Amino acid sequence: MQQIKISDFKARCLALLEEVERTGECLTILKRGRPVALISPPPKVDFPQRGLFGTVKSIGDIVAPVMPEEEWECLQ
C-alpha cells in the first residue's frame, strides 16, 4: 500500500487516481503523519446492475394500481 502526504496528493490528485485505477493498489493519504483517507479502486463488476442483485423485494402485484379505482379523482 502506497502512502502519500496530503500536500503531494493535492498537487497530483488526478495522476494518482489514474494510477490507483491502473494498478489496483490502495493509496493512503497522510496528514502530519496520520492516515486521514484511503483510496481504493472500485470493485470489478461486469454489469453495475449485478451489484444490486438481492437488494430489492417485490411484495404483491407490481402492475396493479396502488389505490382502488373508486378513489381516483379523475373517474368521479
TAQUI-V304881 format. One record per backbone hydrogen bond with DSSP energy under -1.0 kcal/mol. CO is the residue of the C=O (numbers start at 0). NH is the residue of the N-H. If there is no record, write none. Layout:
co=CO nh=NH
co=CO nh=NH
This chain:
co=1 nh=27
co=3 nh=29
co=4 nh=8
co=5 nh=9
co=6 nh=10
co=7 nh=11
co=11 nh=15
co=12 nh=16
co=13 nh=17
co=14 nh=18
co=15 nh=19
co=16 nh=20
co=17 nh=21
co=18 nh=22
co=19 nh=23
co=25 nh=1
co=26 nh=38
co=27 nh=3
co=28 nh=35
co=28 nh=36
co=29 nh=5
co=30 nh=33
co=33 nh=30
co=36 nh=28
co=38 nh=26
co=46 nh=49
co=47 nh=50
co=48 nh=51
co=49 nh=52
co=51 nh=54
co=67 nh=70
co=68 nh=71
co=72 nh=75
